[in-house]
Amino acid sequence: MTTPVDVVGGLSIDLPLEPRILNEHLFDIGLWLMEREIPHQGRISMEPKHRRIRVSVSNAKDAMAFSDRFVMRV
């Protein structure tokens, strides 16, 4: 279940997507968000130059937790 997040004041996290593991990655993200009852919105862009998912949450604490879990560090 996805709860709409008001765009004003929402925080977005942008992630690259690998098409061959897209379903697994989206499942992991969705499960993680639901287990923590974090209201969120997701947007996927699969155009060749984009291949990104943008997840929006309503507060900085949730955004940081999401980033810590899913954003790859360089």
PDB file of N, CA, C and O in Angstrom:
ATOM      1  N   MET A   1       0.852  -1.167   0.000  1.00  0.00           N
ATOM      2  CA  MET A   1       0.000   0.000   0.000  1.00  0.00           C
ATOM      3  C   MET A   1       0.897   1.230   0.000  1.00  0.00           C
ATOM      4  O   MET A   1       1.847   1.313   0.779  1.00  0.00           O
ATOM      5  N   THR A   2       0.599   2.170  -0.863  1.00  0.00           N
ATOM      6  CA  THR A   2       1.369   3.404  -0.966  1.00  0.00           C
ATOM      7  C   THR A   2       0.499   4.571  -0.546  1.00  0.00           C
ATOM      8  O   THR A   2      -0.641   4.699  -0.991  1.00  0.00           O
ATOM      9  N   THR A   3       1.039   5.419   0.312  1.00  0.00           N
ATOM     10  CA  THR A   3       0.333   6.609   0.753  1.00  0.00           C
ATOM     11  C   THR A   3       0.918   7.809   0.041  1.00  0.00           C
ATOM     12  O   THR A   3       2.132   8.011   0.082  1.00  0.00           O
ATOM     13  N   PRO A   4       0.083   8.622  -0.617  1.00  0.00           N
ATOM     14  CA  PRO A   4       0.617   9.810  -1.285  1.00  0.00           C
ATOM     15  C   PRO A   4       1.329  10.735  -0.298  1.00  0.00           C
ATOM     16  O   PRO A   4       0.874  10.930   0.829  1.00  0.00           O
ATOM     17  N   VAL A   5       2.417  11.282  -0.729  1.00  0.00           N
ATOM     18  CA  VAL A   5       3.182  12.236   0.069  1.00  0.00           C
ATOM     19  C   VAL A   5       3.046  13.588  -0.601  1.00  0.00           C
ATOM     20  O   VAL A   5       3.272  13.722  -1.803  1.00  0.00           O
ATOM     21  N   ASP A   6       2.678  14.585   0.179  1.00  0.00           N
ATOM     22  CA  ASP A   6       2.562  15.938  -0.361  1.00  0.00           C
ATOM     23  C   ASP A   6       3.917  16.350  -0.923  1.00  0.00           C
ATOM     24  O   ASP A   6       4.928  16.295  -0.223  1.00  0.00           O
ATOM     25  N   VAL A   7       3.937  16.761  -2.181  1.00  0.00           N
ATOM     26  CA  VAL A   7       5.195  17.144  -2.833  1.00  0.00           C
ATOM     27  C   VAL A   7       5.854  18.302  -2.109  1.00  0.00           C
ATOM     28  O   VAL A   7       7.078  18.337  -1.982  1.00  0.00           O
ATOM     29  N   VAL A   8       5.059  19.250  -1.631  1.00  0.00           N
ATOM     30  CA  VAL A   8       5.608  20.383  -0.897  1.00  0.00           C
ATOM     31  C   VAL A   8       6.116  19.874   0.448  1.00  0.00           C
ATOM     32  O   VAL A   8       5.348  19.316   1.231  1.00  0.00           O
ATOM     33  N   GLY A   9       7.374  20.060   0.711  1.00  0.00           N
ATOM     34  CA  GLY A   9       7.958  19.627   1.971  1.00  0.00           C
ATOM     35  C   GLY A   9       8.434  18.189   1.960  1.00  0.00           C
ATOM     36  O   GLY A   9       9.071  17.750   2.919  1.00  0.00           O
ATOM     37  N   GLY A  10       8.144  17.437   0.898  1.00  0.00           N
ATOM     38  CA  GLY A  10       8.605  16.063   0.814  1.00  0.00           C
ATOM     39  C   GLY A  10      10.073  16.007   0.429  1.00  0.00           C
ATOM     40  O   GLY A  10      10.606  16.952  -0.152  1.00  0.00           O
ATOM     41  N   LEU A  11      10.718  14.912   0.750  1.00  0.00           N
ATOM     42  CA  LEU A  11      12.123  14.708   0.417  1.00  0.00           C
ATOM     43  C   LEU A  11      12.221  13.555  -0.570  1.00  0.00           C
ATOM     44  O   LEU A  11      11.567  12.528  -0.393  1.00  0.00           O
ATOM     45  N   SER A  12      13.025  13.718  -1.598  1.00  0.00           N
ATOM     46  CA  SER A  12      13.160  12.690  -2.626  1.00  0.00           C
ATOM     47  C   SER A  12      14.553  12.088  -2.614  1.00  0.00           C
ATOM     48  O   SER A  12      15.549  12.783  -2.413  1.00  0.00           O
ATOM     49  N   ILE A  13      14.603  10.772  -2.835  1.00  0.00           N
ATOM     50  CA  ILE A  13      15.854  10.047  -2.957  1.00  0.00           C
ATOM     51  C   ILE A  13      15.855   9.437  -4.351  1.00  0.00           C
ATOM     52  O   ILE A  13      14.905   8.751  -4.730  1.00  0.00           O
ATOM     53  N   ASP A  14      16.899   9.678  -5.105  1.00  0.00           N
ATOM     54  CA  ASP A  14      16.996   9.234  -6.489  1.00  0.00           C
ATOM     55  C   ASP A  14      17.988   8.073  -6.565  1.00  0.00           C
ATOM     56  O   ASP A  14      19.135   8.203  -6.135  1.00  0.00           O
ATOM     57  N   LEU A  15      17.543   6.934  -7.114  1.00  0.00           N
ATOM     58  CA  LEU A  15      18.387   5.745  -7.201  1.00  0.00           C
ATOM     59  C   LEU A  15      18.514   5.259  -8.636  1.00  0.00           C
ATOM     60  O   LEU A  15      17.553   5.344  -9.401  1.00  0.00           O
ATOM     61  N   PRO A  16      19.684   4.749  -9.015  1.00  0.00           N
ATOM     62  CA  PRO A  16      19.795   4.120 -10.334  1.00  0.00           C
ATOM     63  C   PRO A  16      19.119   2.751 -10.302  1.00  0.00           C
ATOM     64  O   PRO A  16      19.072   2.102  -9.257  1.00  0.00           O
ATOM     65  N   LEU A  17      18.600   2.319 -11.439  1.00  0.00           N
ATOM     66  CA  LEU A  17      17.978   1.001 -11.553  1.00  0.00           C
ATOM     67  C   LEU A  17      18.742   0.146 -12.544  1.00  0.00           C
ATOM     68  O   LEU A  17      19.155   0.621 -13.601  1.00  0.00           O
ATOM     69  N   GLU A  18      18.920  -1.081 -12.205  1.00  0.00           N
ATOM     70  CA  GLU A  18      19.516  -2.063 -13.112  1.00  0.00           C
ATOM     71  C   GLU A  18      18.363  -2.900 -13.663  1.00  0.00           C
ATOM     72  O   GLU A  18      17.748  -3.654 -12.909  1.00  0.00           O
ATOM     73  N   PRO A  19      18.054  -2.788 -14.956  1.00  0.00           N
ATOM     74  CA  PRO A  19      16.874  -3.456 -15.515  1.00  0.00           C
ATOM     75  C   PRO A  19      16.793  -4.954 -15.249  1.00  0.00           C
ATOM     76  O   PRO A  19      15.691  -5.476 -15.079  1.00  0.00           O
ATOM     77  N   ARG A  20      17.909  -5.660 -15.208  1.00  0.00           N
ATOM     78  CA  ARG A  20      17.831  -7.109 -15.040  1.00  0.00           C
ATOM     79  C   ARG A  20      17.447  -7.534 -13.621  1.00  0.00           C
ATOM     80  O   ARG A  20      17.031  -8.675 -13.419  1.00  0.00           O
ATOM     81  N   ILE A  21      17.577  -6.640 -12.634  1.00  0.00           N
ATOM     82  CA  ILE A  21      17.157  -6.967 -11.264  1.00  0.00           C
ATOM     83  C   ILE A  21      16.095  -5.990 -10.762  1.00  0.00           C
ATOM     84  O   ILE A  21      15.921  -5.817  -9.556  1.00  0.00           O
ATOM     85  N   LEU A  22      15.393  -5.361 -11.691  1.00  0.00           N
ATOM     86  CA  LEU A  22      14.407  -4.336 -11.347  1.00  0.00           C
ATOM     87  C   LEU A  22      13.351  -4.848 -10.380  1.00  0.00           C
ATOM     88  O   LEU A  22      13.108  -4.216  -9.352  1.00  0.00           O
ATOM     89  N   ASN A  23      12.715  -5.981 -10.681  1.00  0.00           N
ATOM     90  CA  ASN A  23      11.636  -6.484  -9.828  1.00  0.00           C
ATOM     91  C   ASN A  23      12.113  -6.787  -8.420  1.00  0.00           C
ATOM     92  O   ASN A  23      11.431  -6.447  -7.453  1.00  0.00           O
ATOM     93  N   GLU A  24      13.276  -7.424  -8.283  1.00  0.00           N
ATOM     94  CA  GLU A  24      13.820  -7.725  -6.962  1.00  0.00           C
ATOM     95  C   GLU A  24      14.089  -6.450  -6.178  1.00  0.00           C
ATOM     96  O   GLU A  24      13.764  -6.358  -4.995  1.00  0.00           O
ATOM     97  N   HIS A  25      14.680  -5.477  -6.840  1.00  0.00           N
ATOM     98  CA  HIS A  25      15.029  -4.220  -6.176  1.00  0.00           C
ATOM     99  C   HIS A  25      13.771  -3.477  -5.721  1.00  0.00           C
ATOM    100  O   HIS A  25      13.710  -2.986  -4.594  1.00  0.00           O
ATOM    101  N   LEU A  26      12.773  -3.396  -6.597  1.00  0.00           N
ATOM    102  CA  LEU A  26      11.526  -2.723  -6.232  1.00  0.00           C
ATOM    103  C   LEU A  26      10.826  -3.449  -5.098  1.00  0.00           C
ATOM    104  O   LEU A  26      10.264  -2.805  -4.212  1.00  0.00           O
ATOM    105  N   PHE A  27      10.847  -4.773  -5.105  1.00  0.00           N
ATOM    106  CA  PHE A  27      10.238  -5.549  -4.026  1.00  0.00           C
ATOM    107  C   PHE A  27      10.930  -5.239  -2.705  1.00  0.00           C
ATOM    108  O   PHE A  27      10.260  -5.002  -1.700  1.00  0.00           O
ATOM    109  N   ASP A  28      12.264  -5.238  -2.692  1.00  0.00           N
ATOM    110  CA  ASP A  28      13.025  -4.934  -1.470  1.00  0.00           C
ATOM    111  C   ASP A  28      12.700  -3.538  -0.942  1.00  0.00           C
ATOM    112  O   ASP A  28      12.501  -3.349   0.259  1.00  0.00           O
ATOM    113  N   ILE A  29      12.648  -2.570  -1.845  1.00  0.00           N
ATOM    114  CA  ILE A  29      12.339  -1.193  -1.448  1.00  0.00           C
ATOM    115  C   ILE A  29      10.933  -1.111  -0.863  1.00  0.00           C
ATOM    116  O   ILE A  29      10.736  -0.545   0.212  1.00  0.00           O
ATOM    117  N   GLY A  30       9.956  -1.678  -1.571  1.00  0.00           N
ATOM    118  CA  GLY A  30       8.569  -1.632  -1.105  1.00  0.00           C
ATOM    119  C   GLY A  30       8.386  -2.316   0.234  1.00  0.00           C
ATOM    120  O   GLY A  30       7.709  -1.788   1.116  1.00  0.00           O
ATOM    121  N   LEU A  31       8.981  -3.483   0.392  1.00  0.00           N
ATOM    122  CA  LEU A  31       8.877  -4.222   1.648  1.00  0.00           C
ATOM    123  C   LEU A  31       9.492  -3.429   2.795  1.00  0.00           C
ATOM    124  O   LEU A  31       8.904  -3.337   3.873  1.00  0.00           O
ATOM    125  N   TRP A  32      10.664  -2.861   2.569  1.00  0.00           N
ATOM    126  CA  TRP A  32      11.341  -2.074   3.602  1.00  0.00           C
ATOM    127  C   TRP A  32      10.480  -0.889   4.037  1.00  0.00           C
ATOM    128  O   TRP A  32      10.339  -0.624   5.231  1.00  0.00           O
ATOM    129  N   LEU A  33       9.903  -0.177   3.065  1.00  0.00           N
ATOM    130  CA  LEU A  33       9.059   0.983   3.380  1.00  0.00           C
ATOM    131  C   LEU A  33       7.802   0.567   4.137  1.00  0.00           C
ATOM    132  O   LEU A  33       7.411   1.236   5.093  1.00  0.00           O
ATOM    133  N   MET A  34       7.165  -0.527   3.724  1.00  0.00           N
ATOM    134  CA  MET A  34       5.938  -0.976   4.393  1.00  0.00           C
ATOM    135  C   MET A  34       6.210  -1.486   5.799  1.00  0.00           C
ATOM    136  O   MET A  34       5.430  -1.212   6.711  1.00  0.00           O
ATOM    137  N   GLU A  35       7.305  -2.225   5.994  1.00  0.00           N
ATOM    138  CA  GLU A  35       7.644  -2.727   7.327  1.00  0.00           C
ATOM    139  C   GLU A  35       7.819  -1.589   8.321  1.00  0.00           C
ATOM    140  O   GLU A  35       7.504  -1.738   9.502  1.00  0.00           O
ATOM    141  N   ARG A  36       8.313  -0.468   7.855  1.00  0.00           N
ATOM    142  CA  ARG A  36       8.544   0.689   8.722  1.00  0.00           C
ATOM    143  C   ARG A  36       7.382   1.678   8.711  1.00  0.00           C
ATOM    144  O   ARG A  36       7.428   2.719   9.365  1.00  0.00           O
ATOM    145  N   GLU A  37       6.332   1.329   7.949  1.00  0.00           N
ATOM    146  CA  GLU A  37       5.134   2.174   7.839  1.00  0.00           C
ATOM    147  C   GLU A  37       5.486   3.608   7.462  1.00  0.00           C
ATOM    148  O   GLU A  37       4.978   4.562   8.051  1.00  0.00           O
ATOM    149  N   ILE A  38       6.362   3.745   6.475  1.00  0.00           N
ATOM    150  CA  ILE A  38       6.792   5.055   5.996  1.00  0.00           C
ATOM    151  C   ILE A  38       5.925   5.452   4.810  1.00  0.00           C
ATOM    152  O   ILE A  38       5.960   4.785   3.776  1.00  0.00           O
ATOM    153  N   PRO A  39       5.143   6.527   4.936  1.00  0.00           N
ATOM    154  CA  PRO A  39       4.378   7.012   3.780  1.00  0.00           C
ATOM    155  C   PRO A  39       5.349   7.402   2.666  1.00  0.00           C
ATOM    156  O   PRO A  39       6.368   8.043   2.919  1.00  0.00           O
ATOM    157  N   HIS A  40       5.027   7.010   1.436  1.00  0.00           N
ATOM    158  CA  HIS A  40       5.963   7.247   0.338  1.00  0.00           C
ATOM    159  C   HIS A  40       5.252   7.300  -1.007  1.00  0.00           C
ATOM    160  O   HIS A  40       4.101   6.889  -1.149  1.00  0.00           O
ATOM    161  N   GLN A  41       5.974   7.817  -1.977  1.00  0.00           N
ATOM    162  CA  GLN A  41       5.593   7.784  -3.383  1.00  0.00           C
ATOM    163  C   GLN A  41       6.820   7.343  -4.153  1.00  0.00           C
ATOM    164  O   GLN A  41       7.950   7.633  -3.759  1.00  0.00           O
ATOM    165  N   GLY A  42       6.595   6.641  -5.249  1.00  0.00           N
ATOM    166  CA  GLY A  42       7.710   6.226  -6.090  1.00  0.00           C
ATOM    167  C   GLY A  42       7.433   6.558  -7.546  1.00  0.00           C
ATOM    168  O   GLY A  42       6.296   6.473  -8.009  1.00  0.00           O
ATOM    169  N   ARG A  43       8.470   6.933  -8.254  1.00  0.00           N
ATOM    170  CA  ARG A  43       8.353   7.231  -9.683  1.00  0.00           C
ATOM    171  C   ARG A  43       9.523   6.565 -10.393  1.00  0.00           C
ATOM    172  O   ARG A  43      10.675   6.722  -9.989  1.00  0.00           O
ATOM    173  N   ILE A  44       9.220   5.821 -11.455  1.00  0.00           N
ATOM    174  CA  ILE A  44      10.251   5.111 -12.200  1.00  0.00           C
ATOM    175  C   ILE A  44      10.382   5.712 -13.588  1.00  0.00           C
ATOM    176  O   ILE A  44       9.384   5.952 -14.267  1.00  0.00           O
ATOM    177  N   SER A  45      11.613   5.954 -14.005  1.00  0.00           N
ATOM    178  CA  SER A  45      11.895   6.402 -15.366  1.00  0.00           C
ATOM    179  C   SER A  45      12.810   5.363 -16.004  1.00  0.00           C
ATOM    180  O   SER A  45      13.959   5.202 -15.594  1.00  0.00           O
ATOM    181  N   MET A  46      12.289   4.652 -17.021  1.00  0.00           N
ATOM    182  CA  MET A  46      13.070   3.593 -17.651  1.00  0.00           C
ATOM    183  C   MET A  46      13.620   3.998 -19.016  1.00  0.00           C
ATOM    184  O   MET A  46      14.113   3.149 -19.757  1.00  0.00           O
ATOM    185  N   GLU A  47      13.542   5.274 -19.353  1.00  0.00           N
ATOM    186  CA  GLU A  47      14.158   5.714 -20.596  1.00  0.00           C
ATOM    187  C   GLU A  47      15.645   5.387 -20.505  1.00  0.00           C
ATOM    188  O   GLU A  47      16.235   5.478 -19.429  1.00  0.00           O
ATOM    189  N   PRO A  48      16.257   5.004 -21.634  1.00  0.00           N
ATOM    190  CA  PRO A  48      17.663   4.565 -21.579  1.00  0.00           C
ATOM    191  C   PRO A  48      18.609   5.516 -20.861  1.00  0.00           C
ATOM    192  O   PRO A  48      19.527   5.066 -20.174  1.00  0.00           O
ATOM    193  N   LYS A  49      18.408   6.806 -21.003  1.00  0.00           N
ATOM    194  CA  LYS A  49      19.350   7.728 -20.355  1.00  0.00           C
ATOM    195  C   LYS A  49      19.036   7.949 -18.880  1.00  0.00           C
ATOM    196  O   LYS A  49      19.855   8.521 -18.160  1.00  0.00           O
ATOM    197  N   HIS A  50      17.868   7.510 -18.413  1.00  0.00           N
ATOM    198  CA  HIS A  50      17.498   7.746 -17.025  1.00  0.00           C
ATOM    199  C   HIS A  50      17.640   6.497 -16.160  1.00  0.00           C
ATOM    200  O   HIS A  50      18.520   6.434 -15.302  1.00  0.00           O
ATOM    201  N   ARG A  51      16.787   5.512 -16.379  1.00  0.00           N
ATOM    202  CA  ARG A  51      16.792   4.282 -15.583  1.00  0.00           C
ATOM    203  C   ARG A  51      16.966   4.582 -14.100  1.00  0.00           C
ATOM    204  O   ARG A  51      17.930   4.151 -13.467  1.00  0.00           O
ATOM    205  N   ARG A  52      16.023   5.321 -13.571  1.00  0.00           N
ATOM    206  CA  ARG A  52      16.088   5.767 -12.180  1.00  0.00           C
ATOM    207  C   ARG A  52      14.751   5.523 -11.493  1.00  0.00           C
ATOM    208  O   ARG A  52      13.710   5.426 -12.143  1.00  0.00           O
ATOM    209  N   ILE A  53      14.798   5.429 -10.188  1.00  0.00           N
ATOM    210  CA  ILE A  53      13.586   5.469  -9.381  1.00  0.00           C
ATOM    211  C   ILE A  53      13.761   6.614  -8.398  1.00  0.00           C
ATOM    212  O   ILE A  53      14.824   6.779  -7.799  1.00  0.00           O
ATOM    213  N   ARG A  54      12.724   7.389  -8.242  1.00  0.00           N
ATOM    214  CA  ARG A  54      12.732   8.471  -7.259  1.00  0.00           C
ATOM    215  C   ARG A  54      11.673   8.127  -6.217  1.00  0.00           C
ATOM    216  O   ARG A  54      10.495   7.974  -6.538  1.00  0.00           O
ATOM    217  N   VAL A  55      12.106   8.008  -4.975  1.00  0.00           N
ATOM    218  CA  VAL A  55      11.210   7.713  -3.865  1.00  0.00           C
ATOM    219  C   VAL A  55      11.108   8.969  -3.018  1.00  0.00           C
ATOM    220  O   VAL A  55      12.120   9.548  -2.621  1.00  0.00           O
ATOM    221  N   SER A  56       9.871   9.384  -2.742  1.00  0.00           N
ATOM    222  CA  SER A  56       9.640  10.575  -1.920  1.00  0.00           C
ATOM    223  C   SER A  56       9.047  10.155  -0.585  1.00  0.00           C
ATOM    224  O   SER A  56       8.125   9.342  -0.528  1.00  0.00           O
ATOM    225  N   VAL A  57       9.585  10.716   0.482  1.00  0.00           N
ATOM    226  CA  VAL A  57       9.086  10.495   1.837  1.00  0.00           C
ATOM    227  C   VAL A  57       8.844  11.850   2.478  1.00  0.00           C
ATOM    228  O   VAL A  57       9.276  12.880   1.962  1.00  0.00           O
ATOM    229  N   SER A  58       8.145  11.839   3.612  1.00  0.00           N
ATOM    230  CA  SER A  58       7.693  13.111   4.174  1.00  0.00           C
ATOM    231  C   SER A  58       8.640  13.750   5.184  1.00  0.00           C
ATOM    232  O   SER A  58       8.468  14.926   5.506  1.00  0.00           O
ATOM    233  N   ASN A  59       9.636  13.022   5.699  1.00  0.00           N
ATOM    234  CA  ASN A  59      10.506  13.669   6.687  1.00  0.00           C
ATOM    235  C   ASN A  59      11.967  13.239   6.529  1.00  0.00           C
ATOM    236  O   ASN A  59      12.269  12.216   5.915  1.00  0.00           O
ATOM    237  N   ALA A  60      12.841  14.031   7.088  1.00  0.00           N
ATOM    238  CA  ALA A  60      14.283  13.837   6.929  1.00  0.00           C
ATOM    239  C   ALA A  60      14.771  12.548   7.582  1.00  0.00           C
ATOM    240  O   ALA A  60      15.677  11.901   7.055  1.00  0.00           O
ATOM    241  N   LYS A  61      14.199  12.165   8.702  1.00  0.00           N
ATOM    242  CA  LYS A  61      14.620  10.937   9.388  1.00  0.00           C
ATOM    243  C   LYS A  61      14.388   9.719   8.492  1.00  0.00           C
ATOM    244  O   LYS A  61      15.266   8.866   8.358  1.00  0.00           O
ATOM    245  N   ASP A  62      13.207   9.640   7.881  1.00  0.00           N
ATOM    246  CA  ASP A  62      12.900   8.528   6.983  1.00  0.00           C
ATOM    247  C   ASP A  62      13.769   8.572   5.730  1.00  0.00           C
ATOM    248  O   ASP A  62      14.210   7.531   5.242  1.00  0.00           O
ATOM    249  N   ALA A  63      14.016   9.767   5.211  1.00  0.00           N
ATOM    250  CA  ALA A  63      14.866   9.913   4.024  1.00  0.00           C
ATOM    251  C   ALA A  63      16.285   9.427   4.321  1.00  0.00           C
ATOM    252  O   ALA A  63      16.894   8.752   3.491  1.00  0.00           O
ATOM    253  N   MET A  64      16.808   9.763   5.486  1.00  0.00           N
ATOM    254  CA  MET A  64      18.157   9.337   5.863  1.00  0.00           C
ATOM    255  C   MET A  64      18.214   7.819   6.038  1.00  0.00           C
ATOM    256  O   MET A  64      19.159   7.179   5.579  1.00  0.00           O
ATOM    257  N   ALA A  65      17.217   7.245   6.694  1.00  0.00           N
ATOM    258  CA  ALA A  65      17.184   5.789   6.878  1.00  0.00           C
ATOM    259  C   ALA A  65      17.111   5.077   5.528  1.00  0.00           C
ATOM    260  O   ALA A  65      17.789   4.072   5.314  1.00  0.00           O
ATOM    261  N   PHE A  66      16.288   5.599   4.620  1.00  0.00           N
ATOM    262  CA  PHE A  66      16.165   5.015   3.283  1.00  0.00           C
ATOM    263  C   PHE A  66      17.496   5.111   2.541  1.00  0.00           C
ATOM    264  O   PHE A  66      17.945   4.138   1.936  1.00  0.00           O
ATOM    265  N   SER A  67      18.118   6.271   2.589  1.00  0.00           N
ATOM    266  CA  SER A  67      19.411   6.466   1.920  1.00  0.00           C
ATOM    267  C   SER A  67      20.473   5.528   2.478  1.00  0.00           C
ATOM    268  O   SER A  67      21.253   4.943   1.726  1.00  0.00           O
ATOM    269  N   ASP A  68      20.499   5.387   3.806  1.00  0.00           N
ATOM    270  CA  ASP A  68      21.476   4.496   4.431  1.00  0.00           C
ATOM    271  C   ASP A  68      21.298   3.058   3.956  1.00  0.00           C
ATOM    272  O   ASP A  68      22.274   2.319   3.822  1.00  0.00           O
ATOM    273  N   ARG A  69      20.064   2.666   3.706  1.00  0.00           N
ATOM    274  CA  ARG A  69      19.780   1.282   3.298  1.00  0.00           C
ATOM    275  C   ARG A  69      19.982   1.033   1.803  1.00  0.00           C
ATOM    276  O   ARG A  69      20.482  -0.024   1.420  1.00  0.00           O
ATOM    277  N   PHE A  70      19.597   1.999   0.947  1.00  0.00           N
ATOM    278  CA  PHE A  70      19.525   1.716  -0.478  1.00  0.00           C
ATOM    279  C   PHE A  70      20.477   2.492  -1.379  1.00  0.00           C
ATOM    280  O   PHE A  70      20.720   2.072  -2.510  1.00  0.00           O
ATOM    281  N   VAL A  71      21.016   3.594  -0.918  1.00  0.00           N
ATOM    282  CA  VAL A  71      21.899   4.382  -1.777  1.00  0.00           C
ATOM    283  C   VAL A  71      23.309   3.813  -1.690  1.00  0.00           C
ATOM    284  O   VAL A  71      23.883   3.697  -0.607  1.00  0.00           O
ATOM    285  N   MET A  72      23.857   3.458  -2.856  1.00  0.00           N
ATOM    286  CA  MET A  72      25.216   2.910  -2.889  1.00  0.00           C
ATOM    287  C   MET A  72      26.231   4.020  -2.657  1.00  0.00           C
ATOM    288  O   MET A  72      26.125   5.104  -3.230  1.00  0.00           O
ATOM    289  N   ARG A  73      27.189   3.744  -1.832  1.00  0.00           N
ATOM    290  CA  ARG A  73      28.260   4.702  -1.556  1.00  0.00           C
ATOM    291  C   ARG A  73      29.401   4.485  -2.539  1.00  0.00           C
ATOM    292  O   ARG A  73      29.711   3.351  -2.906  1.00  0.00           O
ATOM    293  N   VAL A  74      30.018   5.570  -2.957  1.00  0.00           N
ATOM    294  CA  VAL A  74      31.141   5.469  -3.893  1.00  0.00           C
ATOM    295  C   VAL A  74      32.437   5.498  -3.117  1.00  0.00           C
ATOM    296  O   VAL A  74      33.513   5.425  -3.710  1.00  0.00           O
TER     297      VAL A  74
END
